């Protein structure tokens, strides 16, 4: 019993010395490394088209995203916007089906018209994978491309509406018609992002009444889809 007690005192003393040492204190104080976040991007370059350059970047852990839509001779500059969690989850699921683009050859490799160089890119920390194609028959890749292209079109239309609101109030109804056409064809992944703009048009008496009515009707459709 005496020997056991002596061993216990010795272990306790050693533990106290170790835990009180600078190395142990530093070990306890050192924060664990932050988990690397994942970024998914899509780029399309198509000379002599309008627009010639599209790039959309989304993140797995945040609604914050960026888009860049321009002609190639214009100055580059990404613009922030938001993409909701359900849509982002779908996008990353499709990327996962494509093995996050690692070793993926998506192009059909047939003699078809040039439809613009498209690229998907997946990044996490120092790891990244990218694939490029002109045209693909891969279902997951096509779905992902359509989402990205839809987001680009959606932001184009919102930007057009905002520009007309500032500089061409009489042209607001034509811009709303473009938005309505794409909404009818289900081309806009998150049309609710346009609600603040539509509500502002609907409530502003400076716009033509037909435009205000159309904005009101579009907002109602988005809020209460059939």
C-alpha positions as semicolon CSV with decimal commas, in nm:
position;residue;x (nm);y (nm);z (nm)
1;X;0,000;0,000;0,000
2;X;0,285;0,235;0,090
3;X;0,457;0,162;-0,243
4;X;0,133;0,229;-0,435
5;X;0,087;0,560;-0,255
6;X;0,444;0,662;-0,335
7;X;0,391;0,584;-0,705
8;X;0,070;0,787;-0,712
9;X;0,247;1,089;-0,557
10;X;0,529;1,054;-0,813
11;X;0,284;1,041;-1,108
12;X;0,094;1,341;-0,975
13;X;0,415;1,539;-0,937
14;X;0,528;1,457;-1,290
15;X;0,187;1,550;-1,433
16;X;0,194;1,881;-1,248
17;X;0,540;1,960;-1,382
18;X;0,443;1,871;-1,741
19;X;0,113;2,058;-1,741
20;X;0,281;2,362;-1,594
21;X;0,562;2,369;-1,849
22;X;0,570;2,637;-2,123
23;X;0,549;2,370;-2,394
24;X;0,236;2,222;-2,243
25;X;0,080;2,565;-2,198
26;X;0,158;2,652;-2,560
27;X;0,010;2,321;-2,672
28;X;-0,313;2,392;-2,485
29;X;-0,330;2,753;-2,609
30;X;-0,257;2,678;-2,974
31;X;-0,582;2,689;-3,176
32;X;-0,667;2,399;-3,401
33;X;-0,613;2,472;-3,770
34;X;-0,921;2,613;-3,942
35;X;-1,096;2,382;-4,182
36;X;-1,035;2,466;-4,546
37;X;-1,338;2,599;-4,727
38;X;-1,436;2,491;-5,075
39;X;-1,483;2,718;-5,375
40;X;-1,659;2,631;-5,698
41;X;-1,626;2,842;-6,011
42;X;-1,750;2,848;-6,368
43;X;-1,605;3,048;-6,654
44;X;-1,717;3,087;-7,014
45;X;-1,516;3,271;-7,277
46;X;-1,685;3,315;-7,613
47;X;-1,535;3,577;-7,842
48;X;-1,769;3,780;-8,061
49;X;-2,068;3,696;-7,843
50;X;-2,245;3,911;-7,587
51;X;-2,126;3,877;-7,323
52;X;-1,785;3,738;-7,414
53;X;-1,678;3,663;-7,058
54;X;-1,874;3,513;-6,769
55;X;-1,737;3,398;-6,435
56;X;-1,936;3,291;-6,129
57;X;-1,774;3,189;-5,799
58;X;-1,962;3,031;-5,507
59;X;-1,849;2,901;-5,167
60;X;-1,966;2,599;-4,970
61;X;-1,995;2,786;-4,638
62;X;-2,140;3,124;-4,732
63;X;-2,415;3,287;-4,937
64;X;-2,156;3,540;-5,053
65;X;-2,066;3,486;-5,418
66;X;-1,929;3,692;-5,706
67;X;-2,011;3,735;-6,072
68;X;-1,828;3,895;-6,359
69;X;-2,005;3,952;-6,691
70;X;-1,839;4,165;-6,957
71;X;-1,681;4,195;-7,298
72;X;-1,317;4,091;-7,312
73;X;-1,188;4,440;-7,383
74;X;-1,361;4,578;-7,074
75;X;-1,183;4,612;-6,743
76;X;-1,218;4,306;-6,518
77;X;-1,406;4,338;-6,192
78;X;-1,608;4,090;-5,991
79;X;-1,937;4,203;-5,833
80;X;-2,077;4,050;-5,514
81;X;-2,417;3,880;-5,500
82;X;-2,573;3,596;-5,302
83;X;-2,656;3,233;-5,368
84;X;-2,872;3,048;-5,115
85;X;-2,770;2,732;-4,931
86;X;-3,012;2,489;-5,107
87;X;-2,886;2,587;-5,451
88;X;-2,522;2,582;-5,342
89;X;-2,572;2,236;-5,196
90;X;-2,710;2,116;-5,529
91;X;-2,415;2,268;-5,714
92;X;-2,157;2,103;-5,490
93;X;-2,344;1,771;-5,514
94;X;-2,321;1,787;-5,894
95;X;-1,950;1,870;-5,868
96;X;-1,904;1,569;-5,640
97;X;-2,072;1,348;-5,900
98;X;-1,801;1,471;-6,137
99;X;-1,531;1,381;-5,881
100;X;-1,476;1,753;-5,827
101;X;-1,345;1,764;-6,186
102;X;-1,038;1,555;-6,104
103;X;-0,927;1,381;-6,422
104;X;-1,257;1,455;-6,594
105;X;-1,273;1,494;-6,972
106;X;-1,623;1,627;-7,037
107;X;-1,592;1,735;-7,400
108;X;-1,764;1,528;-7,669
109;X;-1,461;1,563;-7,901
110;X;-1,675;1,591;-8,212
111;X;-1,664;1,836;-8,498
112;X;-1,929;2,082;-8,385
113;X;-1,954;2,460;-8,381
114;X;-1,750;2,661;-8,133
115;X;-1,987;2,731;-7,843
116;X;-1,729;2,899;-7,624
117;X;-1,468;2,756;-7,391
118;X;-1,628;2,661;-7,059
119;X;-1,443;2,558;-6,746
120;X;-1,534;2,424;-6,403
121;X;-1,290;2,466;-6,116
122;X;-1,298;2,318;-5,764
123;X;-1,064;2,451;-5,494
124;X;-1,007;2,354;-5,132
125;X;-0,698;2,486;-4,960
126;X;-0,398;2,402;-5,176
127;X;-0,590;2,139;-5,374
128;X;-0,761;2,233;-5,700
129;X;-0,905;2,056;-6,004
130;X;-1,024;2,204;-6,332
131;X;-1,177;2,080;-6,655
132;X;-1,253;2,261;-6,981
133;X;-1,493;2,180;-7,262
134;X;-1,677;2,322;-7,561
135;X;-1,982;2,096;-7,547
136;X;-2,068;1,804;-7,321
137;X;-2,327;1,527;-7,306
138;X;-2,257;1,454;-6,939
139;X;-2,582;1,500;-6,747
140;X;-2,432;1,628;-6,421
141;X;-2,204;1,870;-6,606
142;X;-2,495;1,999;-6,815
143;X;-2,708;2,056;-6,505
144;X;-2,427;2,239;-6,329
145;X;-2,356;2,452;-6,634
146;X;-2,724;2,544;-6,664
147;X;-2,732;2,657;-6,301
148;X;-2,423;2,874;-6,347
149;X;-2,551;3,016;-6,676
150;X;-2,889;3,080;-6,513
151;X;-2,724;3,270;-6,228
152;X;-2,533;3,478;-6,480
153;X;-2,849;3,555;-6,675
154;X;-3,035;3,635;-6,355
155;X;-2,770;3,887;-6,250
156;X;-2,766;4,036;-6,600
157;X;-3,139;4,099;-6,579
158;X;-3,129;4,243;-6,228
159;X;-2,845;4,474;-6,336
160;X;-3,046;4,577;-6,643
161;X;-3,350;4,658;-6,428
162;X;-3,141;4,863;-6,188
163;X;-2,979;5,051;-6,476
164;X;-3,316;5,129;-6,634
165;X;-3,446;5,249;-6,298
166;X;-3,166;5,506;-6,284
167;X;-3,122;5,612;-6,644
168;X;-3,416;5,500;-6,860
169;X;-3,745;5,483;-6,671
170;X;-3,945;5,459;-6,993
171;X;-3,754;5,142;-7,084
172;X;-3,836;4,963;-6,759
173;X;-4,125;4,765;-6,907
174;X;-3,905;4,618;-7,183
175;X;-3,654;4,502;-6,921
176;X;-3,936;4,350;-6,718
177;X;-4,058;4,164;-7,026
178;X;-3,712;4,008;-7,065
179;X;-3,719;3,903;-6,701
180;X;-4,069;3,760;-6,742
181;X;-3,969;3,559;-7,051
182;X;-3,680;3,392;-6,868
183;X;-3,897;3,334;-6,562
184;X;-4,158;3,164;-6,782
185;X;-3,889;2,933;-6,922
186;X;-3,761;2,855;-6,570
187;X;-3,414;2,981;-6,658
188;X;-3,361;3,179;-6,335
189;X;-3,234;2,963;-6,046
190;X;-3,323;3,210;-5,769
191;X;-3,572;3,466;-5,903
192;X;-3,649;3,578;-5,547
193;X;-3,322;3,771;-5,555
194;X;-3,498;4,022;-5,780
195;X;-3,781;4,088;-5,533
196;X;-3,635;4,406;-5,378
197;X;-3,593;4,556;-5,726
198;X;-3,940;4,449;-5,841
199;X;-4,100;4,587;-5,524
200;X;-3,922;4,917;-5,571
201;X;-4,048;4,948;-5,928
202;X;-4,401;4,852;-5,828
203;X;-4,418;5,120;-5,560
204;X;-4,254;5,406;-5,751
205;X;-4,498;5,637;-5,930
206;X;-4,220;5,773;-6,153
207;X;-4,238;5,455;-6,365
208;X;-4,502;5,393;-6,631
209;X;-4,809;5,221;-6,489
210;X;-4,783;4,918;-6,716
211;X;-4,433;4,858;-6,585
212;X;-4,543;4,896;-6,225
213;X;-4,826;4,647;-6,280
214;X;-4,592;4,397;-6,444
215;X;-4,339;4,430;-6,162
216;X;-4,617;4,376;-5,908
217;X;-4,744;4,068;-6,091
218;X;-4,393;3,921;-6,123
219;X;-4,325;3,971;-5,754
220;X;-4,654;3,799;-5,670
221;X;-4,564;3,501;-5,892
222;X;-4,224;3,466;-5,730
223;X;-4,362;3,485;-5,376
224;X;-4,647;3,246;-5,448
225;X;-4,537;3,004;-5,722
226;X;-4,818;2,782;-5,846
